[in-house]
């Protein structure tokens, strides 16, 4: 498509290079060169309320200075609960936990270079059920909404068997 575009280059895996956007690249441009800078790391451990390691929770870093990081840096703790973000631009971030069996939360003021961050999660409540039509047949794709008194709202769609579940 004609007009300016933004290209982004970065690395995957075990590299410490920072993702860099290159705005204003015109369609048809050739020989575009990206210079990637060294990034920093941020590491720690995720524990439950009993101090046991939590594996597999999605962790995201959100810039607190208004910078938009694309893609947003993600990590998932291993079986020992340990995680590491690599190739992150130096700065201060909010670490955000994903949904699942634990209550999502944010940890603000996290600086790159931190090697021993401890993130403690609390198990959430769960709700499940089935949506059926007047004849008792399961309804696939029904929208189910859960409202917490005084605040948040979650929405999900029923599966093929009419069942739904909220966790966290």
C-alpha positions as CSV (number, residue, x, y, z in Angstrom):
1,X,0.0,0.0,0.0
2,X,1.3,3.5,-0.8
3,X,2.3,5.9,2.0
4,X,4.6,5.7,5.0
5,X,4.9,2.5,7.0
6,X,6.6,1.5,10.3
7,X,8.9,-1.5,10.2
8,X,10.0,-3.2,13.4
9,X,13.0,-5.5,13.7
10,X,14.1,-7.6,16.7
11,X,15.3,-10.9,17.8
12,X,13.7,-14.0,19.3
13,X,14.9,-16.3,22.0
14,X,18.1,-15.9,23.9
15,X,19.2,-12.5,22.6
16,X,19.7,-9.3,24.5
17,X,18.9,-7.0,21.5
18,X,16.2,-4.4,21.8
19,X,13.3,-4.3,19.4
20,X,13.4,-1.1,17.3
21,X,10.7,0.5,15.3
22,X,11.6,2.4,12.1
23,X,8.8,4.8,11.3
24,X,8.2,6.7,8.0
25,X,9.5,4.0,5.6
26,X,7.9,4.5,2.2
27,X,6.4,1.7,0.2
28,X,8.9,0.1,-2.1
29,X,11.9,1.1,0.0
30,X,14.9,-1.2,-0.5
31,X,18.1,-1.6,1.5
32,X,16.5,-0.6,4.9
33,X,19.1,-1.1,7.7
34,X,18.2,-1.6,11.3
35,X,20.7,-1.1,14.1
36,X,19.7,-3.0,17.2
37,X,20.9,-1.8,20.6
38,X,21.8,-4.0,23.6
39,X,18.9,-4.4,25.9
40,X,18.7,-5.3,29.5
41,X,17.1,-8.1,31.4
42,X,14.6,-8.4,34.2
43,X,14.3,-11.6,36.2
44,X,12.6,-13.0,39.3
45,X,10.3,-15.7,40.6
46,X,6.5,-16.1,40.8
47,X,5.1,-17.7,44.0
48,X,1.6,-18.5,45.2
49,X,0.2,-17.4,48.6
50,X,1.9,-20.4,50.3
51,X,5.3,-19.6,48.8
52,X,5.2,-22.4,46.2
53,X,6.5,-21.7,42.7
54,X,3.9,-20.9,40.0
55,X,4.7,-22.1,36.4
56,X,3.2,-21.1,33.1
57,X,1.5,-17.8,34.0
58,X,1.8,-15.2,31.3
59,X,3.8,-12.2,32.3
60,X,3.9,-8.9,30.3
61,X,5.9,-5.8,30.7
62,X,4.1,-2.5,30.1
63,X,6.1,0.7,29.8
64,X,5.1,3.3,32.4
65,X,6.5,6.3,30.5
66,X,4.0,6.2,27.7
67,X,6.3,4.3,25.3
68,X,4.5,1.7,23.3
69,X,6.4,-1.5,23.1
70,X,5.5,-3.7,20.1
71,X,5.3,-6.5,20.6
72,X,4.9,-6.3,24.3
73,X,7.6,-8.3,26.1
74,X,6.3,-11.6,27.4
75,X,7.7,-14.3,29.6
76,X,6.3,-17.4,31.3
77,X,7.9,-18.9,34.5
78,X,9.2,-22.4,34.3
79,X,8.4,-25.2,36.8
80,X,10.6,-23.5,39.4
81,X,8.6,-20.3,39.1
82,X,11.6,-18.4,37.6
83,X,11.3,-16.0,34.7
84,X,13.5,-13.7,32.7
85,X,12.8,-11.0,30.2
86,X,15.7,-10.3,27.8
87,X,16.4,-7.5,25.4
88,X,14.2,-5.0,27.1
89,X,14.9,-1.2,26.6
90,X,16.3,0.3,29.9
91,X,13.6,1.8,32.0
92,X,10.9,1.3,34.5
93,X,7.9,-0.9,33.8
94,X,4.8,-2.4,35.2
95,X,4.8,-6.2,35.2
96,X,1.4,-7.5,34.5
97,X,0.3,-11.1,35.2
98,X,-2.1,-12.8,32.9
99,X,-5.4,-14.5,33.7
100,X,-5.8,-18.1,34.8
101,X,-6.2,-19.7,38.2
102,X,-4.7,-16.7,39.8
103,X,-6.0,-13.1,40.3
104,X,-4.4,-10.9,37.6
105,X,-2.3,-8.1,39.1
106,X,0.3,-5.5,38.2
107,X,3.6,-4.8,39.9
108,X,4.6,-1.1,39.3
109,X,8.0,0.5,39.4
110,X,9.9,-2.6,38.1
111,X,13.3,-1.5,36.7
112,X,15.4,-3.3,34.1
113,X,18.5,-4.9,35.7
114,X,16.5,-6.3,38.5
115,X,17.5,-10.0,39.0
116,X,15.5,-11.0,42.1
117,X,11.9,-9.7,41.7
118,X,9.4,-11.7,43.7
119,X,5.8,-11.7,42.4
120,X,3.2,-13.2,44.7
121,X,-0.1,-14.3,43.3
122,X,-3.4,-15.2,45.0
123,X,-5.6,-17.9,43.8
124,X,-8.9,-16.6,42.5
125,X,-12.4,-18.0,42.6
126,X,-13.8,-20.1,39.9
127,X,-17.3,-20.2,38.4
128,X,-18.6,-22.7,35.9
129,X,-21.9,-23.9,34.5
130,X,-23.9,-24.8,31.4
131,X,-26.3,-22.7,29.3
132,X,-29.2,-24.7,27.9
133,X,-32.2,-23.8,25.7
134,X,-35.8,-24.4,26.9
135,X,-35.6,-28.1,25.8
136,X,-32.4,-28.6,27.9
137,X,-30.1,-28.7,24.9
138,X,-26.6,-27.1,25.3
139,X,-26.3,-23.6,23.7
140,X,-22.9,-23.1,21.9
141,X,-21.6,-19.5,21.7
142,X,-23.9,-18.0,24.4
143,X,-22.3,-14.9,26.0
144,X,-22.0,-15.2,29.8
145,X,-20.9,-12.3,31.9
146,X,-19.7,-12.3,35.5
147,X,-19.9,-9.0,37.4
148,X,-17.9,-8.5,40.7
149,X,-19.8,-6.3,43.1
150,X,-18.2,-2.8,43.0
151,X,-16.1,-3.3,39.9
152,X,-14.7,-5.6,37.3
153,X,-16.6,-7.6,34.8
154,X,-15.5,-10.7,32.8
155,X,-17.1,-12.2,29.7
156,X,-16.8,-15.5,28.0
157,X,-18.7,-17.6,25.4
158,X,-20.0,-21.1,26.0
159,X,-18.2,-24.0,24.3
160,X,-19.9,-26.5,22.0
161,X,-21.3,-28.4,25.0
162,X,-22.8,-25.2,26.4
163,X,-20.3,-25.1,29.2
164,X,-18.5,-22.0,30.5
165,X,-15.9,-21.3,33.1
166,X,-14.3,-18.3,34.8
167,X,-11.1,-18.8,36.8
168,X,-9.1,-16.3,38.7
